[in-house]
Amino acid sequence: MRRPVRRRRRPVTRYLRLWVEVLGISWRHARGLTATVFGIETGLVVANIAIALAMRSTVDELVARDTAAAITAAIVAAVSCTLVLVLNRLHGLVGLFLIVEKTGVVLEDQLMRDIATLEQIEHLERSDYLDRITVLKGAPKRIVSGMWNAVRACFTMLQLALTLLLLGTVSPWLLALVVLAVAPLWCDRRGRQIESRAEIGTAEAFRLQRHLFDIATDAAAGKEIRTGQAGPEVARLQSEAMREAIAGRYAARMRAAWLRALGWTVFVVGFTVLLGAVAQGARSGTATAGDVVLVVTLTLTLQQTVQAAVGQLTTTMSAGIHLEPYLWLRSYLAEERASRTGDSTPPDRLHTGIRFEHVSFTYPGTDKPVLDDVDVLLPAGSVVALVGEFGSGKSTLVKLLSRFYHPSAGTITVDGVDLRDMKTDAWRQRTSAAYQDFGRYPQMTFGEAVGLGDITRLDDGAALAEAIDSADADGLVRRLPDGTDTRLSPVYGGIDLSEGQWQKTALARASMRSDPLLFMLDEPTASLDAPSEHAIFQRYMQRARRLAADRGAITLVVSHRLSTVAGADLVLVLDRGKLVEQGAHEQLLAAGGRYSELYNLQARAYSMRPGSELIPDTTETPR
């Protein structure tokens, strides 16, 4: 998929559009609390202004010797002060906390759905995209908090405007404070931009140090680290990555701090000069005693208000660290969804098969083709073996068939229909796969980890038993303390699985669908011993023949062990992304080409192993 197109829209405009949307979510999901916060904000503005006016009135009435009016004004000032304290307390404890929590959960759910429902996996395999995804962890609540800080900043600016209006009635020169207030705001914004760039620029180093820390504290990796005495080296690498991340962020924060200091220096100097001018006017008798109190009161309020405005805007702009990656994800998601043009559905049964028509593919962000002009038919009802050395493009071809990526050139057709013209969900419902880099789900039970292969039959005991049998995992289930209800990690009260047992779990998961048109096994037995591998391949060959008879299904087996694919109807040989040979096993051996060379090399290597013909079944007991 192409990289998202960046719209030439000002960041503030983009932020405002998002905050309006988040405010709408808050109103829909927490209407009472949202209205309460707006009421609190309005009350704070009114109460703060009322304090200054009441204080001026108190002094002026005392000078005029109207004691009753002075007492009334003083009571108004006291009530307003109390109201400010109470409303500020309510604002922090009840309003924003509850709203941020409630709305943040909604936004987090939406973010998870957005990431999980992306059809392709480019965002999971590109480091520059992963940097943004890393920053997004925990971002929704910060985005909601940033929005409410923006709302509060608006009310604070309203209070600031009213304060300046009152000061302007005493001395028009005080209106210049509006101009002076721009300096710290502009400097703060520039500082945030510097910090945001540093956060993204050091995300890879930060992710690396966290990964190394996880390795150092992981039970499985801990055994290897201690046996190999690699602990100091892991610690050194983690420390270097941490220093790199911190150094970049520290330098950015120092530059931002100096900018902010400069902005505040400009404001304080100008503010001091203006206050001196007002004091001189008061001494000359052009103002009342109440005006002097008003200026003093508003001066204190003004300092607090400007500081609050800058602080709130600072907090608001700090959300930009998360807003930019979040807006990038939305743009990426919108473009990915716009590229979903397919409206066809797969056939109920394959008749011709799947054809690669001069297919080439280059991973986004690189310039070296991984597949180059692959042209071949995978016949309906056949078992196809895909072989080649590591890095030859085998797993990439599987990704294209899974629609994780689209071909850079050429087309893939299913019974003559372009795969891109099919609905992705509909196609995936008719495919099943065990991938080379299969997932592990330690928080789940064994049954749940297998049932994920067909979520519609997650609770179907018969389907689960059939899938387990297909993967030759019955013995594994019998060894589990709670059978299929066993959780797959000691951290969650269960047991740990070996690598081979995790692979059998993945194979069982791939067998959950009963009627796929395409069944893909990418290095399905790489973590298993030879006897287990042979038994599983026998079962899957039987399954492939049944699926072929029922649906004309194609079974694609990717394997670097050529002895296991001899029973395939068609063998495809990839070399550096090119399809160099195709044919039956015997035909390719007789041809004496690349396949024959690789096969004979493996046969000689295997025959040289002591006792290679007597390898026992070493299926491990769960730990």
C-alpha positions as semicolon CSV with decimal commas, in nm:
position;residue;x (nm);y (nm);z (nm)
1;M;0,000;0,000;0,000
2;R;0,122;0,352;-0,072
3;R;0,235;0,569;0,210
4;P;-0,045;0,793;0,343
5;V;-0,068;1,126;0,162
6;R;-0,001;1,416;0,397
7;R;-0,264;1,686;0,365
8;R;-0,132;2,040;0,366
9;R;-0,344;2,139;0,662
10;R;-0,215;2,342;0,954
11;P;-0,149;2,129;1,267
12;V;-0,376;2,346;1,485
13;T;-0,664;2,297;1,241
14;R;-0,610;1,921;1,239
15;Y;-0,597;1,917;1,619
16;L;-0,916;2,120;1,648
17;R;-1,102;1,887;1,414
18;L;-0,993;1,588;1,622
19;W;-1,078;1,757;1,952
20;V;-1,425;1,846;1,827
21;E;-1,470;1,479;1,741
22;V;-1,342;1,370;2,085
23;L;-1,573;1,625;2,251
24;G;-1,862;1,466;2,062
25;I;-1,760;1,124;2,195
26;S;-1,745;1,266;2,547
27;W;-2,093;1,419;2,508
28;R;-2,241;1,091;2,381
29;H;-2,085;0,870;2,647
30;A;-2,071;1,104;2,949
31;R;-2,331;1,375;2,883
32;G;-2,398;1,466;3,247
33;L;-2,031;1,491;3,337
34;T;-1,954;1,690;3,022
35;A;-2,227;1,942;3,101
36;T;-2,104;1,960;3,462
37;V;-1,750;2,046;3,354
38;F;-1,873;2,322;3,124
39;G;-2,082;2,457;3,414
40;I;-1,780;2,448;3,645
41;E;-1,565;2,631;3,390
42;T;-1,828;2,903;3,345
43;G;-1,866;2,939;3,721
44;L;-1,489;2,979;3,766
45;V;-1,470;3,262;3,513
46;V;-1,764;3,446;3,669
47;A;-1,639;3,394;4,026
48;N;-1,285;3,513;3,954
49;I;-1,404;3,834;3,790
50;A;-1,659;3,884;4,069
51;I;-1,380;3,874;4,330
52;A;-1,199;4,172;4,175
53;L;-1,515;4,375;4,121
54;A;-1,639;4,303;4,474
55;M;-1,304;4,402;4,625
56;R;-1,307;4,735;4,438
57;S;-1,665;4,799;4,545
58;T;-1,577;4,717;4,908
59;V;-1,300;4,976;4,918
60;D;-1,494;5,244;4,729
61;E;-1,798;5,203;4,958
62;L;-1,577;5,224;5,266
63;V;-1,425;5,546;5,134
64;A;-1,779;5,671;5,072
65;R;-1,868;5,557;5,429
66;D;-2,148;5,327;5,311
67;T;-2,086;5,045;5,555
68;A;-2,382;4,828;5,452
69;A;-2,284;4,832;5,085
70;A;-1,920;4,765;5,179
71;I;-2,023;4,462;5,388
72;T;-2,241;4,331;5,107
73;A;-1,956;4,363;4,857
74;A;-1,716;4,194;5,101
75;I;-1,959;3,903;5,141
76;V;-1,980;3,870;4,763
77;A;-1,600;3,862;4,746
78;A;-1,581;3,596;5,020
79;V;-1,850;3,380;4,859
80;S;-1,676;3,410;4,521
81;C;-1,342;3,304;4,675
82;T;-1,507;3,002;4,837
83;L;-1,681;2,915;4,512
84;V;-1,348;2,924;4,325
85;L;-1,192;2,684;4,576
86;V;-1,489;2,444;4,564
87;L;-1,521;2,449;4,184
88;N;-1,149;2,390;4,135
89;R;-1,170;2,092;4,370
90;L;-1,472;1,951;4,190
91;H;-1,305;2,009;3,854
92;G;-1,005;1,796;3,944
93;L;-1,171;1,521;4,147
94;V;-1,503;1,470;3,972
95;G;-1,514;1,631;3,632
96;L;-1,203;1,573;3,423
97;F;-1,087;1,255;3,596
98;L;-1,411;1,070;3,534
99;I;-1,456;1,207;3,182
100;V;-1,098;1,128;3,076
101;E;-1,130;0,776;3,213
102;K;-1,468;0,711;3,051
103;T;-1,400;0,876;2,716
104;G;-1,042;0,745;2,707
105;V;-1,167;0,387;2,726
106;V;-1,400;0,450;2,431
107;L;-1,118;0,603;2,227
108;E;-0,882;0,320;2,324
109;D;-1,135;0,063;2,206
110;Q;-1,167;0,249;1,877
111;L;-0,788;0,264;1,839
112;M;-0,757;-0,110;1,901
113;R;-1,029;-0,183;1,646
114;D;-0,859;0,042;1,392
115;I;-0,522;-0,132;1,430
116;A;-0,667;-0,483;1,449
117;T;-0,891;-0,441;1,144
118;L;-0,623;-0,314;0,907
119;E;-0,619;-0,571;0,629
120;Q;-0,250;-0,544;0,554
121;I;0,048;-0,573;0,787
122;E;0,287;-0,308;0,657
123;H;0,242;-0,113;0,983
124;L;0,364;-0,418;1,177
125;E;0,676;-0,481;0,970
126;R;0,820;-0,133;0,900
127;S;1,034;0,017;1,174
128;D;0,932;0,376;1,092
129;Y;0,565;0,279;1,122
130;L;0,630;0,082;1,441
131;D;0,788;0,393;1,591
132;R;0,453;0,569;1,560
133;I;0,260;0,267;1,690
134;T;0,495;0,258;1,992
135;V;0,416;0,622;2,075
136;L;0,043;0,543;2,052
137;K;0,051;0,301;2,347
138;G;-0,152;0,467;2,620
139;A;-0,221;0,766;2,394
140;P;-0,607;0,775;2,392
141;K;-0,643;0,902;2,749
142;R;-0,371;1,160;2,689
143;I;-0,553;1,275;2,376
144;V;-0,879;1,310;2,570
145;S;-0,695;1,491;2,850
146;G;-0,539;1,722;2,590
147;M;-0,880;1,803;2,449
148;W;-1,020;1,895;2,791
149;N;-0,712;2,102;2,862
150;A;-0,786;2,286;2,538
151;V;-1,142;2,349;2,659
152;R;-1,017;2,475;2,992
153;A;-0,758;2,691;2,815
154;C;-1,042;2,853;2,618
155;F;-1,223;2,943;2,939
156;T;-0,898;3,066;3,091
157;M;-0,838;3,285;2,786
158;L;-1,192;3,420;2,828
159;Q;-1,112;3,507;3,187
160;L;-0,786;3,666;3,069
161;A;-0,974;3,876;2,815
162;L;-1,221;3,997;3,079
163;T;-0,934;4,073;3,315
164;L;-0,756;4,279;3,050
165;L;-1,082;4,459;2,972
166;L;-1,116;4,566;3,335
167;L;-0,750;4,667;3,351
168;G;-0,799;4,866;3,033
169;T;-1,061;5,079;3,211
170;V;-0,786;5,182;3,451
171;S;-0,501;5,219;3,199
172;P;-0,514;5,139;2,825
173;W;-0,144;5,060;2,837
174;L;-0,223;4,733;3,018
175;L;-0,383;4,600;2,702
176;A;-0,028;4,553;2,571
177;L;-0,014;4,248;2,798
178;V;-0,202;4,060;2,524
179;V;0,096;4,110;2,292
180;L;0,347;4,022;2,562
181;A;0,158;3,701;2,643
182;V;0,221;3,576;2,290
183;A;0,596;3,538;2,354
184;P;0,582;3,251;2,609
185;L;0,304;3,081;2,409
186;W;0,501;3,090;2,082
187;C;0,821;2,973;2,252
188;D;0,634;2,692;2,423
189;R;0,482;2,576;2,096
190;R;0,824;2,568;1,930
191;G;0,960;2,373;2,226
192;R;0,685;2,114;2,196
193;Q;0,760;2,066;1,829
194;I;1,124;2,000;1,913
195;E;1,025;1,749;2,181
196;S;0,774;1,576;1,952
197;R;1,037;1,523;1,683
198;A;1,276;1,386;1,943
199;E;1,013;1,142;2,078
200;I;0,959;0,992;1,733
201;G;1,326;1,006;1,639
202;T;1,434;0,810;1,947
203;A;1,136;0,570;1,955
204;E;1,334;0,289;1,789
205;A;1,616;0,311;2,046
206;F;1,358;0,331;2,327
207;R;1,175;0,027;2,189
208;L;1,506;-0,163;2,162
209;Q;1,606;-0,096;2,523
210;R;1,263;-0,202;2,646
211;H;1,285;-0,520;2,439
212;L;1,631;-0,596;2,582
213;F;1,498;-0,535;2,932
214;D;1,211;-0,777;2,865
215;I;1,461;-1,035;2,739
216;A;1,675;-0,995;3,050
217;T;1,372;-1,049;3,277
218;D;1,207;-1,329;3,075
219;A;1,224;-1,677;3,225
220;A;1,282;-1,855;2,893
221;A;1,550;-1,618;2,769
222;G;1,703;-1,599;3,118
223;K;1,817;-1,960;3,101
224;E;2,002;-1,908;2,774
225;I;2,151;-1,577;2,889
226;R;2,291;-1,734;3,203
227;T;2,415;-2,048;3,032
228;G;2,589;-1,845;2,764
229;Q;2,708;-1,589;3,023
230;A;2,557;-1,321;2,800
231;G;2,405;-1,119;3,086
232;P;2,668;-0,842;3,086
233;E;2,643;-0,807;2,709
234;V;2,263;-0,782;2,717
235;A;2,292;-0,525;2,996
236;R;2,549;-0,329;2,794
237;L;2,330;-0,323;2,484
238;Q;2,026;-0,222;2,688
239;S;2,225;0,055;2,857
240;E;2,358;0,185;2,523
241;A;2,009;0,192;2,373
242;M;1,873;0,367;2,684
243;R;2,152;0,627;2,676
244;E;2,087;0,689;2,306
245;A;1,715;0,740;2,367
246;I;1,766;0,958;2,674
247;A;2,043;1,166;2,511
248;G;1,823;1,260;2,216
249;R;1,525;1,345;2,435
250;Y;1,734;1,530;2,695
251;A;1,896;1,752;2,431
252;A;1,554;1,834;2,284
253;R;1,407;1,914;2,626
254;M;1,699;2,142;2,710
255;R;1,650;2,338;2,389
256;A;1,277;2,360;2,461
257;A;1,345;2,477;2,819
258;W;1,573;2,759;2,700
259;L;1,306;2,870;2,452
260;R;1,041;2,876;2,724
261;A;1,270;3,070;2,957
262;L;1,323;3,328;2,683
263;G;0,948;3,367;2,630
264;W;0,879;3,418;3,000
265;T;1,166;3,667;3,034
266;V;1,012;3,885;2,762
267;F;0,673;3,871;2,934
268;V;0,800;3,946;3,288
269;V;1,010;4,245;3,178
270;G;0,721;4,401;2,983
271;F;0,474;4,326;3,261
272;T;0,693;4,499;3,521
273;V;0,723;4,814;3,310
274;L;0,346;4,837;3,258
275;L;0,269;4,788;3,628
276;G;0,510;5,069;3,710
277;A;0,318;5,300;3,477
278;V;-0,013;5,211;3,644
279;A;0,130;5,273;3,991
280;Q;0,250;5,618;3,880
281;G;-0,101;5,700;3,754
282;A;-0,248;5,601;4,090
283;R;-0,009;5,834;4,274
284;S;-0,111;6,128;4,052
285;G;-0,476;6,093;4,162
286;T;-0,627;5,981;3,833
287;A;-0,769;5,664;3,992
288;T;-0,976;5,580;4,300
289;A;-0,863;5,370;4,591
290;G;-1,094;5,098;4,463
291;D;-0,922;5,111;4,126
292;V;-0,589;5,055;4,299
293;V;-0,730;4,749;4,478
294;L;-0,882;4,632;4,150
295;V;-0,544;4,660;3,977
296;V;-0,365;4,477;4,258
297;T;-0,629;4,204;4,269
298;L;-0,637;4,163;3,892
299;T;-0,259;4,176;3,878
300;L;-0,241;3,874;4,108
301;T;-0,523;3,709;3,916
302;L;-0,362;3,800;3,584
303;Q;-0,032;3,640;3,677
304;Q;-0,213;3,324;3,783
305;T;-0,439;3,334;3,478
306;V;-0,153;3,376;3,229
307;Q;0,044;3,104;3,404
308;A;-0,262;2,877;3,399
309;A;-0,327;2,957;3,032
310;V;0,032;2,880;2,936
311;G;0,031;2,566;3,150
312;Q;-0,294;2,446;3,000
313;L;-0,181;2,526;2,647
314;T;0,150;2,356;2,722
315;T;-0,029;2,044;2,838
316;T;-0,261;2,070;2,540
317;M;0,024;2,100;2,293
318;S;0,211;1,817;2,466
319;A;-0,069;1,596;2,341
320;G;0,079;1,665;1,997
321;I;0,338;1,398;2,076
322;H;0,047;1,152;2,059
323;L;-0,180;1,346;1,825
324;E;0,061;1,335;1,531
325;P;0,101;0,952;1,536
326;Y;-0,274;0,917;1,599
327;L;-0,363;1,142;1,305
328;W;-0,105;0,955;1,094
329;L;-0,277;0,627;1,182
330;R;-0,616;0,767;1,085
331;S;-0,475;0,887;0,753
332;Y;-0,310;0,549;0,698
333;L;-0,633;0,371;0,788
334;A;-0,840;0,594;0,558
335;E;-0,611;0,528;0,262
336;E;-0,603;0,156;0,334
337;R;-0,983;0,143;0,349
338;A;-1,010;0,350;0,031
339;S;-0,796;0,091;-0,146
340;R;-1,047;-0,185;-0,062
341;T;-1,221;-0,195;-0,397
342;G;-1,313;-0,563;-0,409
343;D;-1,676;-0,668;-0,399
344;S;-1,654;-1,024;-0,537
345;T;-1,675;-1,337;-0,325
346;P;-1,467;-1,653;-0,363
347;P;-1,621;-1,950;-0,548
348;D;-1,775;-2,228;-0,346
349;R;-1,535;-2,468;-0,519
350;L;-1,214;-2,414;-0,712
351;H;-1,219;-2,530;-1,075
352;T;-0,908;-2,382;-1,237
353;G;-0,694;-2,277;-0,943
354;I;-0,483;-1,980;-0,841
355;R;-0,264;-1,818;-1,103
356;F;0,030;-1,586;-1,054
357;E;0,057;-1,372;-1,365
358;H;0,402;-1,211;-1,383
359;V;0,388;-1,117;-1,016
360;S;0,664;-0,904;-0,865
361;F;0,679;-0,759;-0,516
362;T;0,901;-0,511;-0,335
363;Y;0,845;-0,433;0,031
364;P;0,743;-0,070;0,094
365;G;1,038;0,142;0,194
366;T;1,287;-0,077;0,005
367;D;1,399;-0,095;-0,357
368;K;1,502;-0,461;-0,393
369;P;1,236;-0,698;-0,537
370;V;1,163;-0,999;-0,316
371;L;0,960;-1,170;-0,590
372;D;1,048;-1,113;-0,955
373;D;0,813;-1,198;-1,243
374;V;0,662;-1,512;-1,090
375;D;0,429;-1,675;-1,343
376;V;0,269;-2,007;-1,245
377;L;-0,065;-2,185;-1,197
378;L;-0,146;-2,360;-0,870
379;P;-0,396;-2,616;-1,004
380;A;-0,724;-2,670;-0,824
381;G;-0,723;-2,982;-0,607
382;S;-0,344;-3,004;-0,591
383;V;-0,080;-3,020;-0,323
384;V;0,187;-2,763;-0,410
385;A;0,528;-2,754;-0,243
386;L;0,723;-2,429;-0,235
387;V;1,094;-2,477;-0,172
388;G;1,408;-2,271;-0,182
389;E;1,683;-2,140;0,038
390;F;1,623;-1,890;0,317
391;G;1,540;-1,547;0,178
392;S;1,423;-1,678;-0,159
393;G;1,075;-1,523;-0,120
394;K;0,870;-1,821;-0,002
395;S;0,705;-1,654;0,300
396;T;0,645;-1,338;0,096
397;L;0,448;-1,539;-0,157
398;V;0,236;-1,674;0,131
399;K;0,175;-1,315;0,250
400;L;0,050;-1,216;-0,096
401;L;-0,189;-1,511;-0,101
402;S;-0,310;-1,405;0,246
403;R;-0,363;-1,050;0,114
404;F;-0,129;-0,901;0,373
405;Y;0,022;-0,714;0,077
406;H;-0,074;-0,653;-0,284
407;P;0,165;-0,736;-0,570
408;S;0,383;-0,447;-0,684
409;A;0,331;-0,571;-1,040
410;G;0,124;-0,843;-1,204
411;T;-0,192;-1,007;-1,072
412;I;-0,305;-1,307;-0,870
413;T;-0,630;-1,460;-0,990
414;V;-0,861;-1,717;-0,832
415;D;-1,050;-1,907;-1,100
416;G;-0,985;-1,611;-1,328
417;V;-1,097;-1,339;-1,081
418;D;-0,835;-1,090;-0,965
419;L;-0,772;-1,148;-0,595
420;R;-0,781;-0,770;-0,538
421;D;-1,139;-0,768;-0,667
422;M;-1,250;-1,003;-0,389
423;K;-1,363;-0,892;-0,047
424;T;-1,072;-0,955;0,188
425;D;-1,290;-1,088;0,471
426;A;-1,469;-1,325;0,234
427;W;-1,138;-1,454;0,095
428;R;-0,986;-1,506;0,439
429;Q;-1,292;-1,701;0,548
430;R;-1,200;-1,953;0,276
431;T;-0,828;-1,973;0,362
432;S;-0,637;-2,119;0,651
433;A;-0,269;-2,098;0,735
434;A;0,004;-2,193;0,978
435;Y;0,268;-1,923;0,943
436;Q;0,639;-1,956;0,999
437;D;0,635;-1,686;1,267
438;F;0,323;-1,820;1,437
439;G;0,163;-1,640;1,730
440;R;0,176;-1,743;2,093
441;Y;-0,116;-1,664;2,323
442;P;0,001;-1,725;2,682
443;Q;-0,300;-1,548;2,835
444;M;-0,541;-1,797;2,673
445;T;-0,630;-2,156;2,734
446;F;-0,509;-2,420;2,491
447;G;-0,862;-2,457;2,352
448;E;-0,895;-2,082;2,299
449;A;-0,553;-2,060;2,132
450;V;-0,659;-2,332;1,887
451;G;-1,015;-2,201;1,840
452;L;-0,883;-1,865;1,717
453;G;-0,830;-2,038;1,383
454;D;-1,205;-2,010;1,319
455;I;-1,362;-1,767;1,562
456;T;-1,714;-1,871;1,456
457;R;-1,646;-2,221;1,595
458;L;-1,452;-2,120;1,904
459;D;-1,690;-2,312;2,131
460;D;-1,738;-2,609;1,898
461;G;-1,587;-2,903;2,087
462;A;-1,607;-3,140;1,790
463;A;-1,429;-2,896;1,561
464;L;-1,162;-2,838;1,825
465;A;-1,105;-3,214;1,869
466;E;-1,076;-3,262;1,491
467;A;-0,824;-2,980;1,460
468;I;-0,615;-3,119;1,746
469;D;-0,615;-3,462;1,583
470;S;-0,510;-3,316;1,248
471;A;-0,205;-3,160;1,414
472;D;-0,115;-3,483;1,596
473;A;-0,155;-3,287;1,919
474;D;-0,370;-3,541;2,108
475;G;-0,070;-3,651;2,313
476;L;0,006;-3,291;2,403
477;V;-0,350;-3,233;2,527
478;R;-0,337;-3,548;2,741
479;R;-0,025;-3,414;2,913
480;L;-0,182;-3,077;2,993
481;P;-0,300;-3,064;3,357
482;D;-0,645;-2,926;3,266
483;G;-0,663;-3,052;2,908
484;T;-0,785;-2,790;2,663
485;D;-0,875;-2,560;2,956
486;T;-0,509;-2,526;3,057
487;R;-0,370;-2,174;3,038
488;L;-0,047;-2,151;2,846
489;S;0,176;-1,957;3,084
490;P;0,275;-1,988;3,451
491;V;0,215;-1,613;3,475
492;Y;-0,158;-1,677;3,424
493;G;-0,177;-1,984;3,647
494;G;-0,099;-2,237;3,373
495;I;0,205;-2,412;3,230
496;D;0,477;-2,328;2,980
497;L;0,498;-2,493;2,638
498;S;0,809;-2,589;2,448
499;E;0,875;-2,448;2,102
500;G;0,761;-2,773;1,938
501;Q;0,439;-2,774;2,142
502;W;0,367;-2,413;2,046
503;Q;0,409;-2,514;1,683
504;K;0,164;-2,801;1,724
505;T;-0,080;-2,553;1,877
506;A;-0,039;-2,330;1,570
507;L;-0,093;-2,628;1,337
508;A;-0,411;-2,722;1,523
509;R;-0,528;-2,361;1,498
510;A;-0,472;-2,368;1,121
511;S;-0,691;-2,680;1,099
512;M;-1,001;-2,527;1,257
513;R;-1,161;-2,432;0,924
514;S;-1,325;-2,734;0,769
515;D;-1,368;-2,612;0,410
516;P;-1,086;-2,377;0,304
517;L;-1,013;-2,326;-0,065
518;L;-0,650;-2,256;0,020
519;F;-0,462;-2,424;0,303
520;M;-0,110;-2,287;0,361
521;L;0,161;-2,443;0,577
522;D;0,469;-2,219;0,601
523;E;0,753;-2,424;0,753
524;P;0,493;-2,611;0,961
525;T;0,736;-2,848;1,134
526;A;1,051;-2,640;1,173
527;S;1,048;-2,690;1,553
528;L;0,959;-3,062;1,546
529;D;1,174;-3,373;1,534
530;A;1,182;-3,598;1,226
531;P;0,933;-3,865;1,348
532;S;0,679;-3,600;1,457
533;E;0,729;-3,416;1,129
534;H;0,667;-3,733;0,928
535;A;0,350;-3,815;1,125
536;I;0,210;-3,466;1,081
537;F;0,284;-3,456;0,709
538;Q;0,106;-3,787;0,665
539;R;-0,202;-3,646;0,838
540;Y;-0,195;-3,325;0,637
541;M;-0,152;-3,508;0,307
542;Q;-0,469;-3,703;0,390
543;R;-0,644;-3,379;0,483
544;A;-0,525;-3,215;0,160
545;R;-0,669;-3,498;-0,051
546;R;-1,003;-3,474;0,130
547;L;-1,021;-3,098;0,083
548;A;-0,926;-3,137;-0,283
549;A;-1,206;-3,388;-0,339
550;D;-1,464;-3,178;-0,151
551;R;-1,381;-2,825;-0,270
552;G;-1,103;-2,847;-0,525
553;A;-0,888;-2,690;-0,251
554;I;-0,519;-2,619;-0,290
555;T;-0,275;-2,708;-0,014
556;L;0,047;-2,507;-0,026
557;V;0,339;-2,642;0,177
558;V;0,649;-2,430;0,232
559;S;0,941;-2,631;0,361
560;H;1,319;-2,629;0,356
561;R;1,323;-3,006;0,426
562;L;1,281;-3,140;0,075
563;S;1,227;-3,501;0,184
564;T;0,889;-3,402;0,328
565;V;0,747;-3,262;0,003
566;A;0,815;-3,557;-0,225
567;G;0,444;-3,645;-0,228
568;A;0,338;-3,305;-0,365
569;D;0,171;-3,285;-0,704
570;L;0,372;-2,979;-0,799
571;V;0,702;-2,850;-0,663
572;L;0,796;-2,484;-0,716
573;V;1,159;-2,382;-0,668
574;L;1,232;-2,020;-0,581
575;D;1,582;-1,874;-0,598
576;R;1,638;-1,507;-0,506
577;G;1,278;-1,424;-0,580
578;K;1,263;-1,595;-0,919
579;L;1,074;-1,913;-1,002
580;V;1,356;-2,120;-1,149
581;E;1,191;-2,465;-1,165
582;Q;0,851;-2,630;-1,142
583;G;0,733;-2,986;-1,178
584;A;0,682;-3,314;-0,991
585;H;0,944;-3,442;-0,748
586;E;1,071;-3,719;-0,976
587;Q;1,071;-3,491;-1,278
588;L;1,282;-3,229;-1,103
589;L;1,527;-3,487;-0,970
590;A;1,573;-3,623;-1,321
591;A;1,627;-3,273;-1,459
592;G;1,941;-3,232;-1,247
593;G;1,872;-2,863;-1,178
594;R;1,855;-2,654;-0,864
595;Y;1,599;-2,877;-0,690
596;S;1,807;-3,189;-0,753
597;E;2,115;-3,011;-0,619
598;L;1,942;-2,903;-0,297
599;Y;1,777;-3,241;-0,248
600;N;2,102;-3,433;-0,283
601;L;2,285;-3,194;-0,050
602;Q;2,023;-3,249;0,221
603;A;2,018;-3,627;0,165
604;R;2,396;-3,649;0,208
605;A;2,390;-3,428;0,518
606;Y;2,114;-3,634;0,675
607;S;2,280;-3,969;0,598
608;M;2,597;-3,852;0,774
609;R;2,419;-3,807;1,107
610;P;2,496;-4,091;1,351
611;G;2,184;-4,301;1,408
612;S;1,977;-4,074;1,186
613;E;1,738;-4,353;1,103
614;L;1,654;-4,409;1,469
615;I;1,542;-4,068;1,587
616;P;1,288;-4,122;1,869
617;D;0,965;-3,930;1,922
618;T;1,073;-3,665;2,173
619;T;0,747;-3,479;2,217
620;E;0,810;-3,290;2,539
621;T;0,605;-3,296;2,854
622;P;0,473;-2,946;2,934
623;R;0,675;-2,769;3,200
